[in-house]
Amino acid sequence: MPRPLLTRCTILSAIDQRPGMKAGGRIGILGGTLDPIHLGHLDAALAAREALELDQVLVIPSHVPPHRLQPAASSFHRFAMASIAVNAVEGLAASDVELMSPGPSYTADTLVRLCESLSLSPLQIFFITGADAFAEIETWSRYPAVLDLANFVVVSRPGMSLQALRERLPMLKGRVRLPRVTSATGPSIYLVDAPTADVSSTEIRRRIAERRPLSGLVPPGVEHHIAQHELYSYPPVTHSAADHLHGQH
């Protein structure tokens, strides 16, 4: 039986009822455009979950990304693909918390919202991102204050090693920790060196436009969803069933 999707209204109860969930648990957050979600995203989520011993990782597609043009797929298609991708993965769940919020999806706003809705402190929330994305942290909204809203888990990515990241952001040296360090008194930046699939959403969209296969780049269910709804094809399909999710017409 498919696992239930986590929405803004059900996140708290779903986490509280999860078998083995400890009081004062540790929740991971993997956000981003996810246009589409791919195996590199899942590798990063699982690497962070293992390294930081997280109780659960919520995968949250952004609604309106503030740093880029409007995504090629609607936010509801991207949520559907994220839900499909995590359906059979232990410890991962999709959340629509950003889809249900108006305006641009700023990480700072999402972290504040989750702290309030889950009744957790910033020390219990771990925002997961790739080293390539974190290298641009100085451009994020509310930087550097955003670093006080949660722990950040930075996972190495092909083309951006953790050493290269350290050299690029020397001003953050005092916040950097190894995953097993527990002596920090405030939110920290944890560096996780782990293999992740060498794939990007841009590459996937290009392959679709060139009618090339996606095997080994996205979960099979995501590949099926893309094909079924002709996502990222040109000319694009005007309407499809997934556009009616959450009342979108």
TAPE-V708149 format. One record per residue. RES is the residue in one letter. PHI is phi in whole degrees, 0 to 359 (NA if undefined). Layout:
res | phi
RES | PHI
RES | PHI
This chain:
res | phi
M | NA
P | 298
R | 287
P | 293
L | 282
L | 264
T | 254
R | 304
C | 279
T | 247
I | 303
L | 298
S | 293
A | 294
I | 291
D | 299
Q | 268
R | 292
P | 304
G | 83
M | 292
K | 270
A | 298
G | 68
G | 293
R | 240
I | 246
G | 268
I | 232
L | 246
G | 250
G | 142
T | 294
L | 52
D | 240
P | 259
I | 296
H | 220
L | 294
G | 296
H | 298
L | 294
D | 301
A | 295
A | 298
L | 288
A | 296
A | 293
R | 300
E | 288
A | 293
L | 258
E | 53
L | 282
D | 285
Q | 198
V | 240
L | 265
V | 262
I | 235
P | 292
S | 285
H | 274
V | 236
P | 299
P | 280
H | 257
R | 207
L | 294
Q | 305
P | 302
A | 292
A | 257
S | 296
S | 300
F | 283
H | 295
R | 293
F | 293
A | 300
M | 293
A | 297
S | 297
I | 296
A | 296
V | 263
N | 305
A | 252
V | 257
E | 298
G | 88
L | 244
A | 211
A | 268
S | 229
D | 256
V | 301
E | 278
L | 297
M | 272
S | 249
P | 286
G | 80
P | 301
S | 266
Y | 271
T | 305
A | 301
D | 297
T | 296
L | 295
V | 297
R | 298
L | 289
C | 302
E | 288
S | 288
L | 262
S | 55
L | 245
S | 271
P | 304
L | 291
Q | 264
I | 250
F | 234
F | 274
I | 262
T | 210
G | 281
A | 299
D | 295
A | 288
F | 292
A | 300
E | 259
I | 303
E | 293
T | 267
W | 288
S | 299
R | 66
Y | 288
P | 269
A | 300
V | 301
L | 289
D | 267
L | 268
A | 188
N | 288
F | 246
V | 249
V | 254
V | 257
S | 301
R | 227
P | 307
G | 94
M | 215
S | 282
L | 293
Q | 295
A | 297
L | 293
R | 303
E | 292
R | 281
L | 235
P | 296
M | 292
L | 261
K | 306
G | 292
R | 266
V | 286
R | 225
L | 276
P | 305
R | 271
V | 286
T | 239
S | 272
A | 294
T | 262
G | 218
P | 306
S | 235
I | 249
Y | 261
L | 261
V | 241
D | 265
A | 212
P | 289
T | 228
A | 302
D | 277
V | 211
S | 226
S | 296
T | 299
E | 297
I | 297
R | 298
R | 293
R | 296
I | 295
A | 298
E | 268
R | 58
R | 256
P | 291
L | 249
S | 304
G | 84
L | 249
V | 226
P | 300
P | 307
G | 296
V | 291
E | 300
H | 295
H | 297
I | 299
A | 292
Q | 299
H | 257
E | 52
L | 288
Y | 63
S | 267
Y | 233
P | 289
P | 291
V | 286
T | 286
H | 224
S | 205
A | 300
A | 294
D | 290
H | 265
L | 297
H | 59
G | 83
Q | 284
H | 236
